[in-house]
Amino acid sequence: MRDAVERRGHRLPVRTLVAASAGNAIEWYDWSVYATFSIYFATQIFPKDNEQLALINTLATYALAFFFRPLGGYLLGRFADLRGRRTAMLLTIVLMAGGSVAIAVLPTYAQVGWLAPVLLVVARIAQGLSLGGEVSNASAYLAEIAPADRRGRYSAFFYISTGSALLVASLLGFGLARSLDAEQLASYGWRIPFLIGGVLGLAGLWLRRSLEETEQFTENRAKAERLRRPLWTTLRQHPRAVGQLVGFSMLSTLCYYTFFSALTPFAVTTRKADAGDVFLALSVATVLFIALQYPMGALSDRIGRKPQLLVWSAVTAVLVVPLSTLIGPGLGGLLVVFCVGLALYTAMTSIAPAVMSELFPTELRGLGIGAWYNLTVALFGGTAPLVIKLLPGTSFFWYVAVGAAVAFAVILTLPETRGSRLR
């Protein structure tokens, strides 16, 4: 009877959901800004006598930070399992905002020589550690405060915030590309988005200060404290969950970094698309991406997580290569590529926190998601900009299609968790 009354009278705690998701938004804004503006600041931080090598080095630094994400996921995930989701989320946002400000005020190679790229690497390591902990802890928090029959809806706020931040980054890129020329962007324009990231970090910190700890963490804290070798425990007691998380996270990662990061420099430098058109197409598609999150999350509470994930992986496998042929000069083709790709992706992103959190018990949830999800992201996301640059023609998109086929096979093994209570 009580559950029925709660379902009829339930009101979304919007302020709490926004506060919980705000840090994630800022994390992804900063991460996206780096990839988007890398083509402009590469020759400021690295020697400019070889522009191609400077860009490769900048993208390699981008990839390097990914390999600190598993470490951040492990350390901050375990910290969250022991000390609480709220405390861990405050720490991650401080690390990310600090890294963003550090990049914004970096001296150039012409000023300090090789100290410039060294400082860039240090800032990116801090951001890599931060994002490694943020995704797992924010996901766990959203899942743990949600009623069992509304976990999809609550989870949707994770990427509503992410999409909103990415939209800001894209619109900022569009505005700067229209108002500044290439020389101005390379000289000082690229610093503006990173400074804004630092300001957003302070706002996110203020929002999160009022969050309360989840009941699930409080009730299971003693179990987490008794665990010895928790990472090994995830493999020994939950090997199937680890394999499933890696399988579908691989495709999710490839989709994210294909459409939100790698396609921008690829379209501009390889397919000779206009930078303004690329930013505009991405902005329009991101609005669609944000708008579909909540409806798709609600849909999963009705029909289940598994059907959505199967449709997402199957259709991606079929369409990603044909879509890639439309990338080039002209706004129309770019709109189709970004809108179709990101609309499909919402079938996964809208329920990602729910799906990942439903795989592990509370005492292992932060660490289990943090370590294995971020290892997958490091392997497949961190290398995406380099792979798309090095592989000829549409080869990268065939790579994504194969990843989608593998993910489809893995998703077939998932149990249906709609309406179930977290362990």
C-alpha positions in Angstrom: 0.0 0.0 0.0 2.8 2.4 0.9 4.6 1.8 -2.4 1.4 2.4 -4.3 0.8 5.7 -2.5 4.4 6.8 -3.1 4.1 6.0 -6.8 0.9 8.0 -7.2 2.2 11.0 -5.2 5.9 10.9 -6.1 7.6 14.2 -7.0 11.0 14.2 -8.5 13.5 15.9 -6.1 14.7 18.1 -8.9 17.1 20.2 -6.8 18.8 17.2 -5.4 19.1 15.6 -8.8 20.5 18.8 -10.3 23.0 19.1 -7.5 24.1 15.5 -7.8 24.5 15.9 -11.5 26.1 19.3 -11.5 29.6 18.1 -10.8 29.4 15.6 -13.6 28.3 18.3 -16.0 31.4 20.4 -15.1 33.7 17.4 -15.4 32.5 16.6 -18.9 32.5 20.3 -19.9 36.2 20.5 -19.1 37.0 17.2 -20.7 35.1 18.1 -23.9 36.7 21.6 -24.1 40.1 20.1 -24.2 39.3 17.8 -27.1 37.4 20.5 -29.0 40.0 23.3 -28.7 43.1 21.1 -29.0 43.5 22.1 -32.7 44.0 25.7 -31.5 46.3 25.4 -28.5 48.5 22.5 -29.7 51.2 24.8 -31.2 51.1 27.1 -28.1 52.1 24.3 -25.7 54.3 22.2 -28.0 56.9 23.4 -30.6 55.1 25.1 -33.5 57.6 24.2 -36.2 55.7 20.9 -36.9 52.0 21.6 -36.5 51.0 18.0 -37.1 53.3 16.6 -34.5 52.2 19.3 -32.0 48.5 18.2 -32.5 49.5 14.5 -32.1 51.4 15.3 -28.9 48.3 17.3 -27.6 46.0 14.4 -28.4 48.5 12.0 -26.8 48.3 14.1 -23.6 44.5 13.8 -23.9 44.9 10.0 -24.1 47.4 9.9 -21.2 44.9 11.4 -18.8 42.5 8.6 -19.6 44.9 6.1 -18.2 44.7 7.8 -14.8 41.0 7.4 -14.9 41.1 3.8 -13.7 43.3 4.9 -10.8 41.0 7.7 -9.9 38.0 5.3 -10.3 39.7 2.8 -7.9 40.9 5.3 -5.3 37.9 7.6 -5.3 35.5 4.8 -5.8 36.9 3.0 -2.7 36.9 6.4 -0.9 33.2 6.8 -1.7 32.4 3.2 -0.5 34.2 4.0 2.8 33.5 7.7 3.4 30.4 8.4 1.4 29.3 9.4 -2.1 28.8 13.1 -1.1 32.3 13.6 0.2 33.8 11.9 -2.8 31.8 14.0 -5.2 33.0 17.2 -3.5 36.6 16.1 -3.9 36.3 15.2 -7.6 34.8 18.6 -8.5 37.7 20.5 -6.8 40.3 18.4 -8.7 38.6 19.0 -12.1 38.0 22.7 -11.7 41.6 23.2 -10.4 42.9 21.4 -13.5 40.8 23.6 -15.8 42.1 26.8 -14.2 45.7 25.5 -14.4 45.3 24.9 -18.2 43.8 28.3 -18.7 46.8 30.1 -17.3 49.5 27.8 -18.7 52.6 29.5 -20.0 53.4 28.8 -23.7 56.3 26.8 -25.1 57.8 30.0 -26.4 57.9 31.3 -22.8 59.1 28.4 -20.7 60.0 25.6 -23.2 59.3 22.0 -22.3 57.9 23.1 -18.9 54.7 24.0 -20.7 53.8 20.5 -21.8 54.9 19.1 -18.5 52.5 21.4 -16.7 49.8 20.4 -19.1 50.4 16.8 -18.3 50.1 17.4 -14.6 46.8 19.3 -15.0 45.4 16.5 -17.2 46.4 13.9 -14.7 44.4 15.7 -12.0 41.4 15.8 -14.3 41.8 12.2 -15.2 41.8 11.1 -11.5 38.8 13.4 -10.9 36.7 12.1 -13.8 37.5 8.5 -12.9 35.9 9.0 -9.5 33.1 11.3 -10.6 31.3 9.0 -13.0 31.1 6.1 -10.6 30.2 8.1 -7.6 27.6 10.3 -9.2 26.1 7.2 -10.9 25.9 5.4 -7.6 24.4 8.4 -5.8 21.6 8.8 -8.4 20.8 5.1 -8.4 20.8 4.8 -4.6 18.4 7.7 -3.9 15.9 6.5 -6.6 12.8 4.5 -6.0 13.1 1.0 -7.6 10.4 1.8 -10.2 11.9 5.2 -11.1 15.6 4.5 -11.4 15.6 5.1 -15.1 14.0 8.6 -14.6 16.5 9.5 -11.9 19.4 8.2 -14.0 18.4 10.4 -16.9 19.6 13.5 -15.0 23.2 12.3 -15.2 23.3 12.9 -19.0 20.8 15.8 -18.9 23.5 17.6 -17.0 26.3 16.2 -19.2 24.5 17.2 -22.4 23.8 20.6 -21.0 27.5 21.2 -20.2 28.5 19.8 -23.6 26.0 22.1 -25.3 27.6 25.1 -23.5 31.0 23.9 -24.7 29.7 23.5 -28.3 28.0 26.9 -28.3 31.1 28.5 -26.9 33.1 26.9 -29.6 30.6 28.1 -32.2 30.7 31.6 -30.8 34.4 31.8 -30.6 34.9 30.3 -34.1 32.5 33.0 -35.5 33.9 36.0 -33.5 37.7 35.2 -33.5 39.9 34.3 -36.4 42.3 31.3 -36.3 45.2 33.4 -35.1 43.2 34.9 -32.2 41.9 31.5 -31.2 45.4 30.1 -31.1 46.8 33.1 -29.3 44.3 33.5 -26.4 40.8 32.4 -27.4 41.4 28.8 -26.4 42.0 29.9 -22.8 38.5 31.4 -22.3 36.6 28.0 -22.1 39.0 26.7 -19.5 38.6 29.8 -17.3 34.8 29.4 -17.6 35.3 25.8 -16.5 36.9 27.0 -13.3 34.0 29.3 -12.5 31.5 26.5 -13.2 33.4 24.4 -10.8 32.9 26.9 -7.9 29.1 26.9 -8.8 29.0 23.1 -8.7 30.8 23.0 -5.4 28.2 25.4 -3.9 25.3 23.2 -5.3 26.7 20.0 -3.9 27.4 21.3 -0.4 23.7 20.7 0.6 23.5 17.0 -0.6 22.7 14.4 2.0 24.4 11.0 2.1 22.4 8.1 0.7 20.7 5.6 3.1 22.2 2.7 1.2 25.7 3.9 1.9 25.0 4.5 5.5 23.5 1.1 6.0 26.3 -0.8 4.2 29.3 1.2 5.3 30.3 -1.4 7.8 30.4 -4.1 5.1 32.6 -1.9 2.9 35.0 -1.4 5.8 35.3 -5.2 6.4 36.3 -5.9 2.8 39.9 -6.8 2.1 41.2 -6.6 -1.4 38.0 -5.2 -2.8 39.1 -5.0 -6.4 39.9 -8.7 -6.4 36.5 -9.3 -4.7 34.8 -7.8 -7.7 36.6 -10.3 -10.0 36.2 -13.3 -7.7 32.5 -12.8 -6.6 31.2 -10.8 -9.6 33.1 -11.8 -12.7 30.0 -11.8 -14.9 29.1 -8.2 -13.8 32.7 -7.0 -14.6 32.6 -8.6 -18.1 29.1 -7.1 -18.8 30.2 -3.7 -17.6 33.3 -3.7 -19.8 31.3 -5.0 -22.8 28.6 -2.4 -23.0 30.9 0.4 -21.7 33.2 -0.2 -24.7 30.5 0.8 -27.1 29.2 3.6 -24.9 32.7 5.1 -24.8 33.2 4.8 -28.5 29.9 6.5 -29.2 30.6 9.3 -26.8 34.1 10.1 -28.1 33.1 9.7 -31.7 30.2 12.2 -31.6 31.2 14.6 -28.9 35.0 14.8 -29.3 36.7 13.0 -32.1 34.4 14.1 -35.0 35.0 17.8 -34.5 38.8 17.8 -35.4 38.3 15.0 -37.9 35.6 16.9 -39.8 37.6 20.1 -39.8 41.1 18.8 -40.6 40.4 15.7 -42.6 37.1 16.2 -44.3 37.5 20.0 -44.7 34.2 20.9 -43.1 33.7 24.5 -41.9 34.4 24.7 -38.1 31.3 26.9 -37.6 29.1 24.4 -39.3 30.5 21.5 -37.2 29.9 23.4 -34.0 26.4 24.4 -35.0 25.5 20.8 -36.1 26.8 19.5 -32.8 24.9 22.1 -30.8 21.6 21.2 -32.5 22.2 17.5 -32.0 23.1 18.1 -28.3 19.8 19.9 -27.7 18.1 16.7 -29.1 20.4 14.6 -26.9 19.3 16.5 -23.8 15.6 16.5 -24.7 15.5 12.7 -25.2 17.2 11.7 -21.9 14.2 11.8 -19.5 11.7 10.2 -22.0 14.2 7.4 -22.6 14.8 6.9 -18.9 11.1 6.8 -18.3 10.7 4.3 -21.2 13.2 2.0 -19.5 11.1 2.0 -16.3 8.2 0.7 -18.5 9.7 -1.7 -21.0 13.0 -2.5 -19.3 16.7 -1.7 -19.7 17.6 -4.6 -21.9 15.4 -3.9 -24.9 16.7 -0.3 -25.1 20.3 -1.4 -25.0 19.8 -4.1 -27.6 18.2 -1.6 -30.0 21.0 0.9 -29.4 23.8 -1.5 -30.1 22.1 -3.2 -33.1 21.2 0.0 -34.9 24.6 1.6 -34.2 26.3 -1.5 -35.7 24.3 -1.1 -38.9 24.3 2.7 -39.3 27.6 4.1 -38.1 29.6 3.4 -41.3 26.9 4.8 -43.7 26.6 7.9 -41.5 30.4 8.5 -41.7 30.2 9.0 -45.5 28.1 12.2 -44.9 30.8 14.0 -42.9 32.2 16.8 -45.0 31.5 20.4 -46.2 27.9 21.5 -45.8 25.6 21.8 -42.8 23.0 19.3 -43.9 25.1 16.2 -43.8 26.7 17.1 -40.5 23.2 17.6 -39.0 22.2 14.1 -40.0 25.3 12.5 -38.7 25.2 14.2 -35.3 21.5 14.1 -34.8 21.0 10.4 -35.7 24.1 9.3 -33.8 23.3 11.1 -30.6 19.6 10.3 -30.7 20.5 6.6 -30.8 23.0 7.1 -28.0 20.3 8.3 -25.6 19.0 4.8 -25.4 22.1 4.0 -23.4 23.0 7.3 -21.7 19.6 7.8 -20.2 19.9 4.7 -18.1 23.7 4.3 -17.7 23.8 5.0 -13.9 21.0 2.6 -13.3 22.5 -0.2 -15.5 26.0 0.1 -13.9 24.7 0.4 -10.3 22.5 -2.6 -10.7 25.5 -4.8 -11.4 27.2 -4.5 -8.0 26.2 -4.5 -4.3 26.4 -1.2 -2.4 29.6 -2.0 -0.5 31.4 -2.5 -3.9 29.4 -0.2 -6.1 31.7 2.9 -6.2 34.9 0.8 -6.7 33.3 -1.7 -9.0 32.0 0.9 -11.4 35.0 3.2 -10.9 37.7 0.7 -11.7 36.3 -1.3 -14.5 34.3 1.4 -16.3 37.2 3.7 -16.3 39.6 1.0 -17.5 37.4 0.5 -20.4 37.1 4.2 -21.1 40.9 4.5 -20.9 41.4 1.7 -23.5 38.7 2.8 -26.0 38.0 6.4 -25.3 41.4 7.8 -24.6 42.7 6.4 -27.9 39.7 7.4 -30.0 41.1 10.8 -31.2 44.4 9.2 -32.1 42.8 6.2 -33.8 40.4 8.3 -35.8 43.4 10.4 -37.0 45.6 7.5 -37.9 43.2 5.1 -39.5 42.4 5.9 -43.2 39.0 6.9 -44.5 36.1 5.2 -42.8 38.2 2.5 -41.1 37.6 4.0 -37.6 33.8 3.7 -38.1 34.1 0.1 -39.0 36.0 -0.2 -35.7 33.0 1.3 -33.9 30.6 -1.0 -35.8 32.5 -4.1 -34.7 32.4 -2.7 -31.1 28.7 -2.4 -31.4 28.3 -6.0 -32.5 30.4 -7.2 -29.5 28.3 -5.0 -27.2 25.1 -6.5 -28.6 26.3 -10.0 -27.8 27.2 -8.9 -24.2 23.9 -7.2 -23.6 22.1 -10.4 -24.5 23.5 -11.9 -21.3 22.2 -9.1 -19.0 19.3 -9.8 -16.7 16.3 -7.5 -16.8 16.5 -5.2 -13.8 13.5 -2.9 -14.3 11.8 -2.3 -11.0 14.3 -4.4 -9.0 15.8 -3.2 -5.7 19.5 -2.5 -5.6 21.5 -5.1 -3.8 
